[in-house]
Structures are given as structure tokens and as C-alpha cells.
């Protein structure tokens, strides 16, 4: 939960600040969020048996990339 809070705080800092120090702080928080994904990946894979670990990673990758694809498609359409 703290990783998601760090992500939200990082995005808000990027949105509201143009100070160099604040941008570096936002990037630091974004890095902490990235570290959270490592833990989430390991914990998620524990819900599957060892022979289904590739299936778990495939599902997780799909659920990660799908929102990125949708947001890029919508952004492209709006532009």
C-alpha cells in the first residue's frame, strides 16, 4: 500500500512542481514504487504452483501492459 502511496505522491509532485529538487524527489519516490513491484511480483507468483509460474508472470505482464496500451491509444486519439 505504501508503494501505491509513493506513486501517487510522486505523480502529484511532478504535476505541481517545476523545481529541480522536487523533480529529483519525485523520481526518488518513483524508484521506491518500482521496488514495490518486485515484491508484488514475488508475492503474486507464490499463489501459483511452480509448474504454473510462467502463467503467473504472463498474467502479471498482461495486466501491467494493458493499461499502458489503452492510455497510449486514448492519448493518440485525443492528440
Phi and psi in degrees as GROMACS dihedral restraints (atoms count N, CA, C in turn):
[ dihedral_restraints ]
;  ai    aj    ak    al  type     phi  dphi    fc
    3     4     5     6     1   -66.2    20    10
    4     5     6     7     1   -30.8    20    10
    6     7     8     9     1   -63.9    20    10
    7     8     9    10     1   -40.2    20    10
    9    10    11    12     1   -68.7    20    10
   10    11    12    13     1   -36.4    20    10
   12    13    14    15     1   -64.4    20    10
   13    14    15    16     1   -39.4    20    10
   15    16    17    18     1   -63.0    20    10
   16    17    18    19     1   -39.7    20    10
   18    19    20    21     1   -63.7    20    10
   19    20    21    22     1   -45.3    20    10
   21    22    23    24     1   -61.9    20    10
   22    23    24    25     1   -44.6    20    10
   24    25    26    27     1   -63.9    20    10
   25    26    27    28     1   -41.2    20    10
   27    28    29    30     1   -60.8    20    10
   28    29    30    31     1   -45.4    20    10
   30    31    32    33     1   -63.9    20    10
   31    32    33    34     1   -40.2    20    10
   33    34    35    36     1   -65.3    20    10
   34    35    36    37     1   -40.0    20    10
   36    37    38    39     1   -64.2    20    10
   37    38    39    40     1   -44.7    20    10
   39    40    41    42     1   -59.5    20    10
   40    41    42    43     1   -39.4    20    10
   42    43    44    45     1   -70.2    20    10
   43    44    45    46     1   -38.3    20    10
   45    46    47    48     1  -103.8    20    10
   46    47    48    49     1    -5.8    20    10
   48    49    50    51     1  -127.5    20    10
   49    50    51    52     1   149.6    20    10
   51    52    53    54     1  -126.7    20    10
   52    53    54    55     1     9.9    20    10
   54    55    56    57     1   -73.2    20    10
   55    56    57    58     1   140.7    20    10
   57    58    59    60     1   -60.4    20    10
   58    59    60    61     1   -44.0    20    10
   60    61    62    63     1   -62.8    20    10
   61    62    63    64     1   -40.2    20    10
   63    64    65    66     1   -69.6    20    10
   64    65    66    67     1   -34.6    20    10
   66    67    68    69     1   -65.7    20    10
   67    68    69    70     1   -41.9    20    10
   69    70    71    72     1   -63.7    20    10
   70    71    72    73     1   -40.7    20    10
   72    73    74    75     1   -62.5    20    10
   73    74    75    76     1   -42.8    20    10
   75    76    77    78     1   -63.3    20    10
   76    77    78    79     1   -39.2    20    10
   78    79    80    81     1   -66.6    20    10
   79    80    81    82     1   -36.1    20    10
   81    82    83    84     1   -62.3    20    10
   82    83    84    85     1   -44.7    20    10
   84    85    86    87     1   -65.0    20    10
   85    86    87    88     1   -37.3    20    10
   87    88    89    90     1   -65.0    20    10
   88    89    90    91     1   -35.1    20    10
   90    91    92    93     1   -65.1    20    10
   91    92    93    94     1   -38.1    20    10
   93    94    95    96     1   -64.5    20    10
   94    95    96    97     1   -36.5    20    10
   96    97    98    99     1   -64.0    20    10
   97    98    99   100     1   -41.1    20    10
   99   100   101   102     1   -62.6    20    10
  100   101   102   103     1   -37.4    20    10
  102   103   104   105     1   -65.0    20    10
  103   104   105   106     1   -32.4    20    10
  105   106   107   108     1   -63.3    20    10
  106   107   108   109     1   -33.9    20    10
  108   109   110   111     1   -65.9    20    10
  109   110   111   112     1   -29.1    20    10
  111   112   113   114     1   -63.8    20    10
  112   113   114   115     1   -47.4    20    10
  114   115   116   117     1   -63.6    20    10
  115   116   117   118     1   -41.5    20    10
  117   118   119   120     1   -62.6    20    10
  118   119   120   121     1   -39.5    20    10
  120   121   122   123     1   -64.4    20    10
  121   122   123   124     1   -45.6    20    10
  123   124   125   126     1   -65.1    20    10
  124   125   126   127     1   -44.2    20    10
  126   127   128   129     1   -65.2    20    10
  127   128   129   130     1   -39.9    20    10
  129   130   131   132     1   -63.4    20    10
  130   131   132   133     1   -41.4    20    10
  132   133   134   135     1   -66.9    20    10
  133   134   135   136     1   -21.2    20    10
  135   136   137   138     1   -68.7    20    10
  136   137   138   139     1   -18.6    20    10
  138   139   140   141     1   -78.5    20    10
  139   140   141   142     1    -6.8    20    10
  141   142   143   144     1  -114.2    20    10
  142   143   144   145     1   154.9    20    10
  144   145   146   147     1   -72.7    20    10
  145   146   147   148     1   164.3    20    10
  147   148   149   150     1   -60.4    20    10
  148   149   150   151     1   -34.7    20    10
  150   151   152   153     1   -75.5    20    10
  151   152   153   154     1   -11.5    20    10
  153   154   155   156     1  -109.4    20    10
  154   155   156   157     1    16.6    20    10
  156   157   158   159     1   -64.8    20    10
  157   158   159   160     1   -34.9    20    10
  159   160   161   162     1   -68.2    20    10
  160   161   162   163     1   -34.4    20    10
  162   163   164   165     1   -64.0    20    10
  163   164   165   166     1   -42.5    20    10
  165   166   167   168     1   -61.1    20    10
  166   167   168   169     1   -44.4    20    10
  168   169   170   171     1   -68.3    20    10
  169   170   171   172     1   -34.4    20    10
  171   172   173   174     1   -65.1    20    10
  172   173   174   175     1   -43.1    20    10
  174   175   176   177     1   -63.4    20    10
  175   176   177   178     1   -45.2    20    10
  177   178   179   180     1   -63.6    20    10
  178   179   180   181     1   -41.4    20    10
  180   181   182   183     1   -63.9    20    10
  181   182   183   184     1   -43.2    20    10
  183   184   185   186     1   -60.4    20    10
  184   185   186   187     1   -45.9    20    10
  186   187   188   189     1   -69.8    20    10
  187   188   189   190     1   -20.1    20    10
  189   190   191   192     1   -83.0    20    10
  190   191   192   193     1   -42.4    20    10
  192   193   194   195     1   -82.9    20    10
  193   194   195   196     1   -29.9    20    10
  195   196   197   198     1   -56.8    20    10
  196   197   198   199     1   -48.8    20    10
  198   199   200   201     1   -63.9    20    10
  199   200   201   202     1   -33.1    20    10
  201   202   203   204     1   -64.3    20    10
  202   203   204   205     1   -44.5    20    10
  204   205   206   207     1   -62.6    20    10
  205   206   207   208     1   -45.3    20    10
  207   208   209   210     1   -62.6    20    10
  208   209   210   211     1   -44.1    20    10
  210   211   212   213     1   -66.2    20    10
  211   212   213   214     1   -36.7    20    10
  213   214   215   216     1   -68.4    20    10
  214   215   216   217     1   -38.8    20    10
  216   217   218   219     1   -65.0    20    10
  217   218   219   220     1   -44.0    20    10
  219   220   221   222     1   -65.3    20    10
  220   221   222   223     1   -42.4    20    10
  222   223   224   225     1   -62.4    20    10
  223   224   225   226     1   -43.6    20    10
  225   226   227   228     1   -61.7    20    10
  226   227   228   229     1   -41.1    20    10
  228   229   230   231     1   -63.6    20    10
  229   230   231   232     1   -44.0    20    10
  231   232   233   234     1   -66.8    20    10
  232   233   234   235     1   -35.7    20    10
